[in-house]
Amino acid sequence: MVCLFPGGKKAKSHHRQSIPEQDRIAGIVSGYTFSETPPTHCDATCERTAALFHSRDWQALLEQSFGCQSLYAWNAESASGAALSVFKAGPFHIAYLGFPVGGMLGNVLTDDAS
């Protein structure tokens, strides 16, 4: 699960100096490209690996049913990615990888490149 602050705001810390926003984000998502549209190979990869919860069809169903926003992450170097379902909860936006079961798509934990 990834929590995003509303309007790009950062949490204030009175005890320590905060890490600059771009450095903090780069450390978390290094190598991944994020987009509101899936990579061109997304459908084929999801079909080949039976990854329903990362598919465009599943994301469209979530958008229509729950009003969430879909984002897609892909790392060409590791051949891995994920569909992120972003839900609004009060003032927060909460993103889930492969909602509802989690996980990544591709070559993250296996030897099989997807």
TITITI-917920 format. One line per field, with one value per residue (C-alpha): x, y, z. Coordinates in nm, 2 decimals. Example, Ala and Ser with C-alpha at 12.3 -4.5 7.8 and 13.67 -1.06 7.14 Angstrom:
2
c1	1.23/1.37
c2	-0.45/-0.11
c3	0.78/0.71
This chain:
114
c1	0.00/0.12/-0.01/-0.02/-0.07/-0.35/-0.22/0.13/0.17/0.44/0.40/0.57/0.83/0.95/1.22/1.42/1.49/1.27/1.41/1.35/1.04/1.21/1.48/1.23/1.02/1.32/1.45/1.11/1.03/1.38/1.36/0.98/0.79/0.43/0.15/-0.23/-0.22/-0.09/0.23/0.16/0.25/0.02/-0.26/-0.03/0.17/-0.14/-0.29/0.03/0.08/-0.29/-0.26/-0.62/-0.57/-0.32/-0.52/-0.69/-1.03/-1.00/-0.88/-1.18/-1.42/-1.27/-1.29/-1.66/-1.76/-1.56/-1.46/-1.09/-0.81/-0.57/-0.20/0.05/0.41/0.67/1.04/1.19/1.52/1.36/1.06/0.83/0.54/0.21/-0.13/-0.21/-0.57/-0.59/-0.88/-0.98/-1.04/-1.13/-0.83/-0.60/-0.54/-0.44/-0.29/-0.30/-0.07/-0.28/-0.60/-0.74/-0.47/-0.15/0.17/0.36/0.36/0.66/1.01/1.02/1.02/1.06/1.32/1.06/1.08/0.73
c2	0.00/0.35/0.66/0.99/1.32/1.54/1.81/1.69/1.81/1.67/1.57/1.82/1.69/1.89/1.65/1.58/1.74/1.60/1.44/1.65/1.52/1.43/1.23/1.05/0.95/0.85/0.62/0.44/0.40/0.41/0.27/0.27/0.48/0.58/0.65/0.68/0.45/0.10/0.00/-0.14/-0.49/-0.49/-0.69/-0.96/-0.98/-1.01/-1.27/-1.48/-1.47/-1.49/-1.16/-1.05/-0.79/-0.59/-0.60/-0.30/-0.48/-0.52/-0.16/-0.03/-0.23/-0.08/0.27/0.22/0.05/0.24/0.56/0.50/0.61/0.36/0.42/0.18/0.13/-0.04/-0.10/-0.21/-0.31/-0.57/-0.64/-0.58/-0.36/-0.31/-0.16/0.07/0.14/0.48/0.54/0.86/0.83/1.17/1.40/1.11/0.91/0.55/0.33/-0.05/-0.26/-0.52/-0.46/-0.66/-0.93/-0.73/-0.83/-0.72/-0.82/-0.96/-1.07/-0.95/-1.27/-1.54/-1.63/-1.61/-1.27/-1.14
c3	0.00/-0.08/0.09/-0.10/0.08/-0.06/-0.30/-0.28/0.08/0.30/0.66/0.90/1.13/1.43/1.54/1.22/0.89/0.62/0.31/-0.01/-0.19/-0.51/-0.34/-0.12/-0.42/-0.63/-0.36/-0.34/-0.71/-0.88/-1.23/-1.26/-1.50/-1.40/-1.64/-1.65/-1.95/-1.94/-2.14/-2.48/-2.38/-2.06/-2.21/-2.35/-2.03/-1.81/-2.03/-2.05/-1.67/-1.57/-1.38/-1.38/-1.11/-1.32/-1.64/-1.81/-1.79/-1.41/-1.36/-1.58/-1.36/-1.04/-1.19/-1.28/-0.96/-0.70/-0.87/-0.82/-1.05/-1.22/-1.25/-1.42/-1.32/-1.54/-1.51/-1.84/-1.69/-1.45/-1.67/-1.38/-1.31/-1.14/-1.17/-0.89/-0.79/-0.62/-0.39/-0.22/0.15/0.30/0.24/0.14/-0.17/-0.10/-0.38/-0.38/-0.60/-0.78/-0.57/-0.41/-0.37/-0.41/-0.58/-0.89/-1.25/-1.42/-1.33/-0.97/-0.77/-1.04/-1.31/-1.58/-1.76/-1.84
